[in-house]
Amino acid sequence: MKLNWKYLVAFSFLLFIEALIALFVRDKIIRPFIGDVLVIVLMYTFFRGIIERSVRALPIYLFLFAVMVEITQYFRLVDRLGLRDNKLMTTILGTSFDLKDILCYFAGTVILILWEKFFEPRFNRK
């Protein structure tokens, strides 16, 4: 297994940004919207960093995964599993369904599709 350090550095940077947003930002734009767009990009950089070959529809798979997590919020999975008091699980799974989150995931997916089409080949040069 060969790691792609460019993507892993990007992942580390985005993880740091997401942590800052989660811990310190209490606004009506960055935390609820930008953070949700970035989470798709964060997952993408992680997978591209650890998987040697390109996965053709990775942005779509990540979008579908994020939508599935959002659906679990609609059905209050955290409460059904008795995990409401577990801060880590409520952060990972979320606690409230919002259609706007799905739109943000879609925006992140579009950004990634454009990235793969126009910029990724130059980014991945040795």
N, C-alpha and C positions, 0 to 999 in steps of 0.2 A: 504494500500500500504506500503510495507516494502522496505526501501532503502538499497542498497548494498553499504556500505561505502567504501569498498576496491576499487570497480570500480569507485565510485565518486571521491575518492582521486586520482586515476590514471587519470581520466578525467581532474581534476583540474591541475595536473602536465602537462599533454599533452597540455592542452589549453594554459598554461603558455609558454611552449616550442614553440608551434605554433605562439603565439604572438611575442615572441622574434625573431623567424625566419622571420615573416612578417615585423617586424619593423626594424630589424638591420642587417639581413644577405642579402648581395648582391653578391652572387657567382653563379657559374654555376652548382653546384651539390646539396647542401643542400636545398636552397630555392625552386628550381623548381622540384626536385625529392623527396628528403626525406620529405619535407613538404607535398607533395601529398600522399605519402605512409602513413604518420602519420595521415592525416585527416580521413582516413577510420578507423584507430584504435581509434582516438578521438571520432568519432561518435559511434563506438561500445561500448566504455567504458561508454559513456553517457547513451545509451539505457540499457546496462546491469546494470547500477547503479539505474535506476528508474523503470525498469520492473522486477517484482519479479520472474517470471518464465523464463526459458531459451527459446529463440526463435530459433527454429531449424536451419533455414537457414539465420539467421541475417547477417552474412558476405556477403552472396550473395545478399540479399536485399539492403545492403548498397552499394555494388559495382554497382548494377543496378541504384540506385539513383544517384550515382556519375557520371555514364555514361550519364544519362539523363541530368544532369546539364551541362556536357561537350557538349552535343548535342545542348543545348540552346545557348551555346557560339558559336557553329558553325553557328547557325542561327541569331546570334547577338541580342539576346533577350533584353539585356540591352539597346541597342540603339533603338530598336523598341518600348520599353516601355518608352523611354525618361529618362532613369536613369543614363546615362553616367556620370553626374556630382555628383551623389550620391555615396560618397566614401564607405559607408557601403554596399550598394547593389552591387556595382562593386566588392567589396571584396568577398561577399557571392556568387554571381552568376558567377563572373569571366567575362573576356572580350575577351579572345582569345582561340579558339579551338586548342588543340594540342594532337595528338594521343599518344604522350609520357605520357601525364597525365593519360590517360586510362590505359596504361601499369603500371604506378605507383599505380593506384587504384587496379589493379589486383594483384600486389605484396603485397599490404596491405591486400587484401582479403585472399591470400594464407597464409600470416603470421597468420591471425586470425583463419583460418581453422586449421592450425597446432597447434595454441594456444589451441583451443577448444579440440582438440584430445589428446594432450599430457600434457598440463600444467594447464588448467582451473580447472579440478577436484581438484588438490592440492591447487590452489589459493583460491578456494571458500570454503575450509574447515573452520569450525568455530574455 
